[in-house]
């Protein structure tokens, strides 16, 4: 191993190095393809540009992925977050559409409270199924994933509910201090989750439950309460994402809102370095994973890749990203490279002279 490789070893060994490197490479490739890709300008006191759009559009995914990270860290999975997005958005838009003054802050606040409360109840339902009854997480959340779409369709009566509410639209398209409000909401949520998991014992408890639930129980940790809590947190994050998704289009579609966002969230968590087996997790890696997915989506649109091949293109890139950051894959590449390097020539032994 050379001296340069030895010095770079601590850097490349960091869990955030490879996701960050992939994001930088993708941004650089887009800049080469379109020189103005990273340009940011100020219009009417607001920041505009492709990087700002990537951050704004990735905000719902970041919110969902934050909750998914905690669920996966306990060894579980939550497939119902997409349906929870649709339900929360549908309830909020339904209440606003029936109000006499849709621009009233009180009306919007009541709609958000009702939708948020409903999401918490459904998150508690998932928690009870997994932590109390003991149903496998993938089955328990699959129930709400399927039934939740039906609930959202019942709320909207199978129609697309349209609203004209400035305060509600601001959740997805508003600005504050020159930045889109959606970015600030996602940033605040990430900082709040990080504060509770890294500045208190909650993070270590979550990791211990995911690493070995039985050992945690014997150590005095009430693992069932922790598992119940993370599903409620996941539902709360999904509700916020549902508000953003519906606010972006000022309408609620029970069938399309948040569709397949659960898969992107799981992918973002995995790209960020969190193992699906549970245990240690990385919130920073999850945020980077969400940004990578949104940057990849923007790249597909910018390069005019046909819709028929865009999903395949994204799948190939995602597989490459996961392989690059997989320690076992990198170790195998290093071993193969060392095997192909010519080694030092073996010293030839002098022939022993046999006495006559």
C-alpha positions as YAML, in Angstrom:
chain: A
units: angstrom
residues:
- id: 1
  name: UNK
  ca: [0.00, 0.00, 0.00]
- id: 2
  name: UNK
  ca: [1.42, 3.34, -1.03]
- id: 3
  name: UNK
  ca: [1.79, 6.28, 1.32]
- id: 4
  name: UNK
  ca: [-0.98, 8.21, -0.49]
- id: 5
  name: UNK
  ca: [-3.41, 5.30, -0.13]
- id: 6
  name: UNK
  ca: [-2.55, 5.01, 3.54]
- id: 7
  name: UNK
  ca: [-3.30, 8.69, 4.09]
- id: 8
  name: UNK
  ca: [-6.60, 8.49, 2.20]
- id: 9
  name: UNK
  ca: [-7.69, 5.35, 4.03]
- id: 10
  name: UNK
  ca: [-9.43, 7.19, 6.94]
- id: 11
  name: UNK
  ca: [-11.24, 9.43, 4.45]
- id: 12
  name: UNK
  ca: [-12.43, 6.67, 2.13]
- id: 13
  name: UNK
  ca: [-13.39, 4.55, 5.11]
- id: 14
  name: UNK
  ca: [-15.92, 7.15, 6.32]
- id: 15
  name: UNK
  ca: [-19.48, 6.04, 5.73]
- id: 16
  name: UNK
  ca: [-20.44, 9.35, 4.05]
- id: 17
  name: UNK
  ca: [-17.47, 9.47, 1.67]
- id: 18
  name: UNK
  ca: [-18.85, 7.32, -1.13]
- id: 19
  name: UNK
  ca: [-22.40, 8.78, -1.19]
- id: 20
  name: UNK
  ca: [-20.90, 12.29, -1.18]
- id: 21
  name: UNK
  ca: [-18.47, 11.34, -3.95]
- id: 22
  name: UNK
  ca: [-21.29, 9.93, -6.08]
- id: 23
  name: UNK
  ca: [-23.32, 13.12, -5.64]
- id: 24
  name: UNK
  ca: [-20.34, 15.28, -6.60]
- id: 25
  name: UNK
  ca: [-19.64, 13.15, -9.69]
- id: 26
  name: UNK
  ca: [-23.29, 13.40, -10.78]
- id: 27
  name: UNK
  ca: [-23.30, 17.18, -10.36]
- id: 28
  name: UNK
  ca: [-20.02, 17.43, -12.28]
- id: 29
  name: UNK
  ca: [-21.35, 15.26, -15.11]
- id: 30
  name: UNK
  ca: [-24.46, 17.43, -15.38]
- id: 31
  name: UNK
  ca: [-22.31, 20.55, -15.42]
- id: 32
  name: UNK
  ca: [-20.25, 19.16, -18.31]
- id: 33
  name: UNK
  ca: [-23.40, 18.24, -20.21]
- id: 34
  name: UNK
  ca: [-25.09, 21.57, -19.44]
- id: 35
  name: UNK
  ca: [-22.66, 24.33, -18.31]
- id: 36
  name: UNK
  ca: [-25.37, 26.36, -16.58]
- id: 37
  name: UNK
  ca: [-26.54, 23.45, -14.44]
- id: 38
  name: UNK
  ca: [-25.16, 24.85, -11.16]
- id: 39
  name: UNK
  ca: [-26.13, 28.45, -11.87]
- id: 40
  name: UNK
  ca: [-28.19, 30.12, -9.14]
- id: 41
  name: UNK
  ca: [-29.77, 33.55, -9.49]
- id: 42
  name: UNK
  ca: [-31.94, 35.85, -7.43]
- id: 43
  name: UNK
  ca: [-35.34, 36.89, -8.78]
- id: 44
  name: UNK
  ca: [-37.76, 38.99, -6.76]
- id: 45
  name: UNK
  ca: [-35.74, 38.26, -3.64]
- id: 46
  name: UNK
  ca: [-35.90, 34.47, -4.12]
- id: 47
  name: UNK
  ca: [-33.20, 32.01, -5.13]
- id: 48
  name: UNK
  ca: [-33.80, 30.11, -8.37]
- id: 49
  name: UNK
  ca: [-31.78, 27.51, -10.25]
- id: 50
  name: UNK
  ca: [-31.41, 23.79, -10.80]
- id: 51
  name: UNK
  ca: [-29.61, 23.17, -7.46]
- id: 52
  name: UNK
  ca: [-32.43, 24.94, -5.63]
- id: 53
  name: UNK
  ca: [-35.00, 22.88, -7.52]
- id: 54
  name: UNK
  ca: [-33.19, 19.67, -6.58]
- id: 55
  name: UNK
  ca: [-33.23, 20.63, -2.91]
- id: 56
  name: UNK
  ca: [-36.89, 21.67, -3.01]
- id: 57
  name: UNK
  ca: [-38.10, 18.59, -4.88]
- id: 58
  name: UNK
  ca: [-36.09, 16.27, -2.64]
- id: 59
  name: UNK
  ca: [-37.65, 17.71, 0.55]
- id: 60
  name: UNK
  ca: [-40.62, 15.26, 0.68]
- id: 61
  name: UNK
  ca: [-38.31, 12.31, 0.07]
- id: 62
  name: UNK
  ca: [-35.91, 13.52, 2.77]
- id: 63
  name: UNK
  ca: [-38.77, 13.70, 5.27]
- id: 64
  name: UNK
  ca: [-40.04, 10.21, 4.47]
- id: 65
  name: UNK
  ca: [-36.50, 8.78, 4.44]
- id: 66
  name: UNK
  ca: [-35.72, 10.23, 7.88]
- id: 67
  name: UNK
  ca: [-38.58, 8.30, 9.44]
- id: 68
  name: UNK
  ca: [-37.72, 5.24, 7.37]
- id: 69
  name: UNK
  ca: [-34.15, 5.36, 8.69]
- id: 70
  name: UNK
  ca: [-35.29, 4.95, 12.28]
- id: 71
  name: UNK
  ca: [-37.67, 2.14, 11.34]
- id: 72
  name: UNK
  ca: [-34.98, 0.27, 9.40]
- id: 73
  name: UNK
  ca: [-32.50, 0.84, 12.25]
- id: 74
  name: UNK
  ca: [-34.78, -1.21, 14.51]
- id: 75
  name: UNK
  ca: [-34.78, -4.03, 11.96]
- id: 76
  name: UNK
  ca: [-38.19, -3.17, 10.52]
- id: 77
  name: UNK
  ca: [-39.60, -1.66, 7.34]
- id: 78
  name: UNK
  ca: [-42.50, 0.70, 6.63]
- id: 79
  name: UNK
  ca: [-44.20, 0.22, 3.28]
- id: 80
  name: UNK
  ca: [-47.19, 2.37, 4.20]
- id: 81
  name: UNK
  ca: [-45.54, 5.82, 4.06]
- id: 82
  name: UNK
  ca: [-46.75, 6.47, 0.51]
- id: 83
  name: UNK
  ca: [-50.35, 5.76, 1.49]
- id: 84
  name: UNK
  ca: [-49.93, 7.95, 4.58]
- id: 85
  name: UNK
  ca: [-48.79, 10.79, 2.32]
- id: 86
  name: UNK
  ca: [-51.95, 10.38, 0.26]
- id: 87
  name: UNK
  ca: [-54.22, 10.17, 3.31]
- id: 88
  name: UNK
  ca: [-52.77, 13.23, 5.06]
- id: 89
  name: UNK
  ca: [-52.86, 15.32, 1.89]
- id: 90
  name: UNK
  ca: [-56.42, 14.20, 1.12]
- id: 91
  name: UNK
  ca: [-57.74, 15.06, 4.59]
- id: 92
  name: UNK
  ca: [-56.05, 18.47, 4.58]
- id: 93
  name: UNK
  ca: [-57.30, 19.38, 1.10]
- id: 94
  name: UNK
  ca: [-60.81, 18.09, 1.85]
- id: 95
  name: UNK
  ca: [-61.12, 20.32, 4.90]
- id: 96
  name: UNK
  ca: [-59.74, 23.35, 3.08]
- id: 97
  name: UNK
  ca: [-61.97, 22.82, 0.02]
- id: 98
  name: UNK
  ca: [-65.08, 22.88, 2.19]
- id: 99
  name: UNK
  ca: [-64.15, 26.08, 4.02]
- id: 100
  name: UNK
  ca: [-65.72, 29.43, 3.18]
- id: 101
  name: UNK
  ca: [-62.33, 31.16, 3.22]
- id: 102
  name: UNK
  ca: [-59.60, 28.86, 1.96]
- id: 103
  name: UNK
  ca: [-56.94, 31.48, 2.61]
- id: 104
  name: UNK
  ca: [-57.74, 31.70, 6.31]
- id: 105
  name: UNK
  ca: [-54.72, 30.70, 8.45]
- id: 106
  name: UNK
  ca: [-57.07, 29.14, 10.99]
- id: 107
  name: UNK
  ca: [-58.64, 26.94, 8.33]
- id: 108
  name: UNK
  ca: [-55.26, 25.75, 7.08]
- id: 109
  name: UNK
  ca: [-54.01, 25.17, 10.62]
- id: 110
  name: UNK
  ca: [-57.10, 23.09, 11.46]
- id: 111
  name: UNK
  ca: [-56.69, 21.06, 8.26]
- id: 112
  name: UNK
  ca: [-53.04, 20.35, 9.05]
- id: 113
  name: UNK
  ca: [-53.88, 19.36, 12.62]
- id: 114
  name: UNK
  ca: [-56.65, 16.96, 11.54]
- id: 115
  name: UNK
  ca: [-54.48, 15.33, 8.87]
- id: 116
  name: UNK
  ca: [-51.45, 15.12, 11.14]
- id: 117
  name: UNK
  ca: [-53.51, 13.54, 13.92]
- id: 118
  name: UNK
  ca: [-54.93, 10.97, 11.53]
- id: 119
  name: UNK
  ca: [-51.41, 10.07, 10.37]
- id: 120
  name: UNK
  ca: [-50.27, 9.62, 13.97]
- id: 121
  name: UNK
  ca: [-53.18, 7.28, 14.66]
- id: 122
  name: UNK
  ca: [-52.32, 5.19, 11.60]
- id: 123
  name: UNK
  ca: [-48.65, 5.17, 12.60]
- id: 124
  name: UNK
  ca: [-49.68, 3.93, 16.03]
- id: 125
  name: UNK
  ca: [-51.70, 1.22, 14.30]
- id: 126
  name: UNK
  ca: [-48.54, 0.04, 12.53]
- id: 127
  name: UNK
  ca: [-46.66, 0.19, 15.82]
- id: 128
  name: UNK
  ca: [-49.26, -1.96, 17.58]
- id: 129
  name: UNK
  ca: [-49.22, -4.57, 14.83]
- id: 130
  name: UNK
  ca: [-45.43, -4.84, 14.88]
- id: 131
  name: UNK
  ca: [-44.46, -4.19, 18.50]
- id: 132
  name: UNK
  ca: [-47.45, -5.54, 20.44]
- id: 133
  name: UNK
  ca: [-49.01, -8.25, 18.27]
- id: 134
  name: UNK
  ca: [-45.71, -9.29, 16.75]
- id: 135
  name: UNK
  ca: [-46.61, -9.31, 13.04]
- id: 136
  name: UNK
  ca: [-43.68, -9.11, 10.66]
- id: 137
  name: UNK
  ca: [-43.09, -5.42, 9.74]
- id: 138
  name: UNK
  ca: [-43.27, -6.01, 6.00]
- id: 139
  name: UNK
  ca: [-46.68, -7.67, 6.37]
- id: 140
  name: UNK
  ca: [-48.04, -5.24, 8.96]
- id: 141
  name: UNK
  ca: [-47.18, -2.16, 6.91]
- id: 142
  name: UNK
  ca: [-48.22, -3.81, 3.65]
- id: 143
  name: UNK
  ca: [-51.73, -3.96, 5.08]
- id: 144
  name: UNK
  ca: [-51.86, -0.19, 5.47]
- id: 145
  name: UNK
  ca: [-50.04, 0.33, 2.18]
- id: 146
  name: UNK
  ca: [-52.92, -1.36, 0.36]
- id: 147
  name: UNK
  ca: [-55.78, -0.25, 2.60]
- id: 148
  name: UNK
  ca: [-54.40, 3.29, 2.89]
- id: 149
  name: UNK
  ca: [-54.90, 3.93, -0.81]
- id: 150
  name: UNK
  ca: [-58.49, 2.86, -0.38]
- id: 151
  name: UNK
  ca: [-58.89, 5.20, 2.59]
- id: 152
  name: UNK
  ca: [-57.47, 8.09, 0.55]
- id: 153
  name: UNK
  ca: [-59.88, 7.26, -2.29]
- id: 154
  name: UNK
  ca: [-62.78, 7.24, 0.18]
- id: 155
  name: UNK
  ca: [-61.74, 10.63, 1.53]
- id: 156
  name: UNK
  ca: [-61.57, 12.14, -1.95]
- id: 157
  name: UNK
  ca: [-64.56, 10.08, -3.21]
- id: 158
  name: UNK
  ca: [-62.44, 8.97, -6.13]
- id: 159
  name: UNK
  ca: [-62.01, 12.51, -7.37]
- id: 160
  name: UNK
  ca: [-59.11, 14.97, -7.44]
- id: 161
  name: UNK
  ca: [-59.75, 17.64, -4.83]
- id: 162
  name: UNK
  ca: [-58.48, 21.03, -5.98]
- id: 163
  name: UNK
  ca: [-57.98, 23.98, -3.66]
- id: 164
  name: UNK
  ca: [-56.97, 27.61, -3.97]
- id: 165
  name: UNK
  ca: [-55.26, 28.32, -0.67]
- id: 166
  name: UNK
  ca: [-52.21, 30.58, -0.54]
- id: 167
  name: UNK
  ca: [-51.08, 29.54, 2.96]
- id: 168
  name: UNK
  ca: [-51.32, 25.85, 2.11]
- id: 169
  name: UNK
  ca: [-49.57, 26.33, -1.24]
- id: 170
  name: UNK
  ca: [-46.71, 28.03, 0.60]
- id: 171
  name: UNK
  ca: [-45.80, 24.71, 2.26]
- id: 172
  name: UNK
  ca: [-44.56, 23.42, -1.08]
- id: 173
  name: UNK
  ca: [-43.91, 26.54, -3.14]
- id: 174
  name: UNK
  ca: [-43.44, 29.36, -0.61]
- id: 175
  name: UNK
  ca: [-40.17, 31.12, 0.24]
- id: 176
  name: UNK
  ca: [-38.61, 32.35, 3.44]
- id: 177
  name: UNK
  ca: [-35.30, 34.19, 3.66]
- id: 178
  name: UNK
  ca: [-34.82, 33.71, -0.12]
- id: 179
  name: UNK
  ca: [-35.02, 29.91, 0.22]
- id: 180
  name: UNK
  ca: [-37.99, 27.65, -0.58]
- id: 181
  name: UNK
  ca: [-39.95, 26.88, 2.57]
- id: 182
  name: UNK
  ca: [-39.92, 23.17, 1.77]
- id: 183
  name: UNK
  ca: [-36.12, 23.10, 2.10]
- id: 184
  name: UNK
  ca: [-36.29, 24.81, 5.49]
- id: 185
  name: UNK
  ca: [-38.98, 22.40, 6.73]
- id: 186
  name: UNK
  ca: [-36.91, 19.37, 5.68]
- id: 187
  name: UNK
  ca: [-33.79, 20.91, 7.25]
- id: 188
  name: UNK
  ca: [-35.62, 21.60, 10.51]
- id: 189
  name: UNK
  ca: [-36.97, 18.03, 10.60]
- id: 190
  name: UNK
  ca: [-33.50, 16.58, 9.95]
- id: 191
  name: UNK
  ca: [-31.95, 18.71, 12.70]
- id: 192
  name: UNK
  ca: [-34.75, 17.77, 15.12]
- id: 193
  name: UNK
  ca: [-34.37, 14.04, 14.47]
- id: 194
  name: UNK
  ca: [-30.58, 14.35, 14.70]
- id: 195
  name: UNK
  ca: [-30.85, 16.20, 18.01]
- id: 196
  name: UNK
  ca: [-33.06, 13.53, 19.55]
- id: 197
  name: UNK
  ca: [-31.02, 10.60, 18.23]
- id: 198
  name: UNK
  ca: [-27.49, 11.94, 18.65]
- id: 199
  name: UNK
  ca: [-27.77, 14.28, 21.63]
- id: 200
  name: UNK
  ca: [-29.80, 11.90, 23.73]
- id: 201
  name: UNK
  ca: [-29.70, 8.17, 24.39]
- id: 202
  name: UNK
  ca: [-32.51, 7.52, 21.90]
- id: 203
  name: UNK
  ca: [-30.16, 6.86, 19.00]
- id: 204
  name: UNK
  ca: [-28.11, 4.30, 20.90]
- id: 205
  name: UNK
  ca: [-31.28, 2.61, 22.13]
- id: 206
  name: UNK
  ca: [-32.66, 2.39, 18.58]
- id: 207
  name: UNK
  ca: [-29.39, 0.90, 17.34]
- id: 208
  name: UNK
  ca: [-29.28, -1.60, 20.19]
- id: 209
  name: UNK
  ca: [-32.85, -2.72, 19.53]
- id: 210
  name: UNK
  ca: [-32.04, -3.18, 15.84]
- id: 211
  name: UNK
  ca: [-28.76, -4.94, 16.59]
- id: 212
  name: UNK
  ca: [-30.19, -7.42, 19.09]
- id: 213
  name: UNK
  ca: [-33.69, -6.91, 20.42]
- id: 214
  name: UNK
  ca: [-33.50, -9.76, 22.92]
- id: 215
  name: UNK
  ca: [-30.21, -8.58, 24.40]
- id: 216
  name: UNK
  ca: [-31.65, -5.07, 24.67]
- id: 217
  name: UNK
  ca: [-34.67, -6.43, 26.52]
- id: 218
  name: UNK
  ca: [-32.45, -8.33, 28.95]
- id: 219
  name: UNK
  ca: [-30.44, -5.13, 29.48]
- id: 220
  name: UNK
  ca: [-33.58, -3.35, 30.65]
- id: 221
  name: UNK
  ca: [-34.54, -1.56, 27.42]
- id: 222
  name: UNK
  ca: [-38.23, -1.68, 26.63]
- id: 223
  name: UNK
  ca: [-37.75, -2.52, 22.98]
- id: 224
  name: UNK
  ca: [-41.47, -2.68, 22.21]
- id: 225
  name: UNK
  ca: [-41.92, 0.95, 23.15]
- id: 226
  name: UNK
  ca: [-39.00, 1.95, 20.94]
- id: 227
  name: UNK
  ca: [-40.38, 0.02, 17.98]
- id: 228
  name: UNK
  ca: [-43.82, 1.56, 18.53]
- id: 229
  name: UNK
  ca: [-42.27, 5.05, 18.71]
- id: 230
  name: UNK
  ca: [-40.32, 4.80, 15.46]
- id: 231
  name: UNK
  ca: [-43.42, 3.83, 13.49]
- id: 232
  name: UNK
  ca: [-45.25, 6.85, 14.88]
- id: 233
  name: UNK
  ca: [-42.31, 9.08, 13.94]
- id: 234
  name: UNK
  ca: [-42.28, 7.57, 10.45]
- id: 235
  name: UNK
  ca: [-45.98, 8.38, 10.06]
- id: 236
  name: UNK
  ca: [-45.41, 11.95, 11.23]
- id: 237
  name: UNK
  ca: [-42.66, 12.44, 8.64]
- id: 238
  name: UNK
  ca: [-44.89, 10.94, 5.94]
- id: 239
  name: UNK
  ca: [-47.68, 13.34, 6.86]
- id: 240
  name: UNK
  ca: [-45.39, 16.35, 6.42]
- id: 241
  name: UNK
  ca: [-44.27, 14.97, 3.07]
- id: 242
  name: UNK
  ca: [-47.92, 14.53, 2.07]
- id: 243
  name: UNK
  ca: [-48.60, 18.20, 2.80]
- id: 244
  name: UNK
  ca: [-45.70, 19.19, 0.53]
- id: 245
  name: UNK
  ca: [-46.70, 16.86, -2.30]
- id: 246
  name: UNK
  ca: [-50.29, 18.12, -2.38]
- id: 247
  name: UNK
  ca: [-49.28, 21.75, -1.83]
- id: 248
  name: UNK
  ca: [-47.02, 21.63, -4.89]
- id: 249
  name: UNK
  ca: [-50.03, 20.99, -7.16]
- id: 250
  name: UNK
  ca: [-52.78, 22.52, -4.95]
- id: 251
  name: UNK
  ca: [-54.75, 19.30, -5.20]
- id: 252
  name: UNK
  ca: [-55.10, 15.86, -3.63]
- id: 253
  name: UNK
  ca: [-55.16, 12.70, -5.71]
- id: 254
  name: UNK
  ca: [-55.68, 9.66, -3.50]
- id: 255
  name: UNK
  ca: [-54.28, 7.35, -6.15]
- id: 256
  name: UNK
  ca: [-51.16, 9.25, -7.26]
- id: 257
  name: UNK
  ca: [-50.01, 11.28, -4.25]
- id: 258
  name: UNK
  ca: [-46.89, 9.76, -2.74]
- id: 259
  name: UNK
  ca: [-47.00, 6.80, -5.12]
- id: 260
  name: UNK
  ca: [-43.89, 4.59, -4.72]
- id: 261
  name: UNK
  ca: [-42.20, 7.12, -2.46]
- id: 262
  name: UNK
  ca: [-41.69, 4.30, 0.04]
- id: 263
  name: UNK
  ca: [-39.36, 2.55, -2.41]
- id: 264
  name: UNK
  ca: [-37.33, 5.70, -3.02]
- id: 265
  name: UNK
  ca: [-37.11, 6.23, 0.74]
- id: 266
  name: UNK
  ca: [-35.80, 2.71, 1.33]
- id: 267
  name: UNK
  ca: [-33.32, 3.21, -1.48]
- id: 268
  name: UNK
  ca: [-32.14, 6.51, -0.01]
- id: 269
  name: UNK
  ca: [-31.59, 4.87, 3.36]
- id: 270
  name: UNK
  ca: [-29.58, 2.02, 1.81]
- id: 271
  name: UNK
  ca: [-27.50, 4.36, -0.34]
- id: 272
  name: UNK
  ca: [-26.78, 6.35, 2.82]
- id: 273
  name: UNK
  ca: [-25.13, 3.32, 4.39]
- id: 274
  name: UNK
  ca: [-27.79, 2.03, 6.78]
- id: 275
  name: UNK
  ca: [-28.12, -1.74, 6.78]
- id: 276
  name: UNK
  ca: [-31.54, -3.30, 6.19]
- id: 277
  name: UNK
  ca: [-30.66, -5.78, 8.93]
- id: 278
  name: UNK
  ca: [-30.90, -3.00, 11.52]
- id: 279
  name: UNK
  ca: [-28.41, -1.53, 13.94]
- id: 280
  name: UNK
  ca: [-26.24, 1.49, 13.15]
- id: 281
  name: UNK
  ca: [-27.82, 4.20, 11.03]
- id: 282
  name: UNK
  ca: [-26.71, 7.44, 9.39]
- id: 283
  name: UNK
  ca: [-29.09, 10.38, 9.05]
- id: 284
  name: UNK
  ca: [-26.54, 12.34, 7.03]
- id: 285
  name: UNK
  ca: [-26.17, 9.41, 4.67]
- id: 286
  name: UNK
  ca: [-29.93, 9.23, 4.27]
- id: 287
  name: UNK
  ca: [-30.10, 12.91, 3.28]
- id: 288
  name: UNK
  ca: [-27.30, 12.36, 0.77]
- id: 289
  name: UNK
  ca: [-29.14, 9.32, -0.59]
- id: 290
  name: UNK
  ca: [-32.31, 11.36, -1.12]
- id: 291
  name: UNK
  ca: [-30.32, 14.08, -2.88]
- id: 292
  name: UNK
  ca: [-28.68, 11.47, -5.11]
- id: 293
  name: UNK
  ca: [-32.06, 10.05, -6.14]
- id: 294
  name: UNK
  ca: [-33.49, 13.49, -6.93]
- id: 295
  name: UNK
  ca: [-30.33, 14.52, -8.79]
- id: 296
  name: UNK
  ca: [-30.58, 11.33, -10.81]
- id: 297
  name: UNK
  ca: [-34.22, 12.11, -11.65]
- id: 298
  name: UNK
  ca: [-33.26, 15.64, -12.71]
- id: 299
  name: UNK
  ca: [-30.42, 14.22, -14.81]
- id: 300
  name: UNK
  ca: [-32.83, 11.90, -16.62]
- id: 301
  name: UNK
  ca: [-35.06, 14.83, -17.52]
- id: 302
  name: UNK
  ca: [-32.14, 17.12, -18.46]
- id: 303
  name: UNK
  ca: [-30.64, 14.54, -20.84]
- id: 304
  name: UNK
  ca: [-34.01, 13.96, -22.54]
- id: 305
  name: UNK
  ca: [-33.92, 10.26, -21.80]
- id: 306
  name: UNK
  ca: [-37.13, 8.63, -22.98]
- id: 307
  name: UNK
  ca: [-39.62, 7.55, -20.30]
- id: 308
  name: UNK
  ca: [-39.33, 3.96, -21.54]
- id: 309
  name: UNK
  ca: [-35.64, 3.80, -20.63]
- id: 310
  name: UNK
  ca: [-35.46, 6.26, -17.73]
- id: 311
  name: UNK
  ca: [-36.33, 3.66, -15.09]
- id: 312
  name: UNK
  ca: [-33.73, 1.26, -16.47]
- id: 313
  name: UNK
  ca: [-31.14, 4.05, -16.51]
- id: 314
  name: UNK
  ca: [-31.90, 4.91, -12.89]
- id: 315
  name: UNK
  ca: [-31.71, 1.24, -11.89]
- id: 316
  name: UNK
  ca: [-28.27, 0.83, -13.49]
- id: 317
  name: UNK
  ca: [-26.93, 3.96, -11.77]
- id: 318
  name: UNK
  ca: [-28.36, 2.92, -8.40]
- id: 319
  name: UNK
  ca: [-26.80, -0.55, -8.68]
- id: 320
  name: UNK
  ca: [-23.46, 1.07, -9.48]
- id: 321
  name: UNK
  ca: [-23.77, 3.39, -6.48]
- id: 322
  name: UNK
  ca: [-24.57, 0.53, -4.12]
- id: 323
  name: UNK
  ca: [-21.66, -1.54, -5.44]
- id: 324
  name: UNK
  ca: [-19.19, 1.32, -5.16]
- id: 325
  name: UNK
  ca: [-19.97, 1.92, -1.50]
- id: 326
  name: UNK
  ca: [-20.21, -1.77, -0.55]
- id: 327
  name: UNK
  ca: [-17.13, -2.64, 1.56]
- id: 328
  name: UNK
  ca: [-17.09, -6.27, 0.40]
- id: 329
  name: UNK
  ca: [-17.15, -5.24, -3.26]
- id: 330
  name: UNK
  ca: [-14.34, -2.70, -2.80]
- id: 331
  name: UNK
  ca: [-12.27, -5.26, -0.88]
- id: 332
  name: UNK
  ca: [-12.69, -7.78, -3.69]
- id: 333
  name: UNK
  ca: [-11.57, -5.20, -6.24]
- id: 334
  name: UNK
  ca: [-8.48, -4.40, -4.15]
- id: 335
  name: UNK
  ca: [-7.59, -8.08, -3.87]
- id: 336
  name: UNK
  ca: [-7.99, -8.59, -7.61]
- id: 337
  name: UNK
  ca: [-5.86, -5.51, -8.35]
- id: 338
  name: UNK
  ca: [-3.13, -6.76, -6.06]
- id: 339
  name: UNK
  ca: [-3.27, -10.16, -7.71]
- id: 340
  name: UNK
  ca: [-2.64, -8.66, -11.15]
- id: 341
  name: UNK
  ca: [0.27, -6.48, -10.03]
- id: 342
  name: UNK
  ca: [3.66, -8.05, -10.77]
- id: 343
  name: UNK
  ca: [5.46, -8.93, -7.57]
- id: 344
  name: UNK
  ca: [9.17, -8.76, -6.91]
- id: 345
  name: UNK
  ca: [11.25, -11.41, -8.58]
- id: 346
  name: UNK
  ca: [12.05, -14.32, -6.32]
- id: 347
  name: UNK
  ca: [15.78, -14.67, -5.59]
- id: 348
  name: UNK
  ca: [17.37, -17.58, -7.34]
- id: 349
  name: UNK
  ca: [19.00, -20.08, -5.09]
- id: 350
  name: UNK
  ca: [22.55, -21.00, -5.84]
- id: 351
  name: UNK
  ca: [23.01, -24.56, -6.82]
- id: 352
  name: UNK
  ca: [24.64, -26.59, -4.15]
- id: 353
  name: UNK
  ca: [27.72, -28.28, -5.29]
- id: 354
  name: UNK
  ca: [27.67, -31.95, -4.52]
- id: 355
  name: UNK
  ca: [31.06, -33.24, -3.56]
- id: 356
  name: UNK
  ca: [32.44, -35.88, -5.89]
...
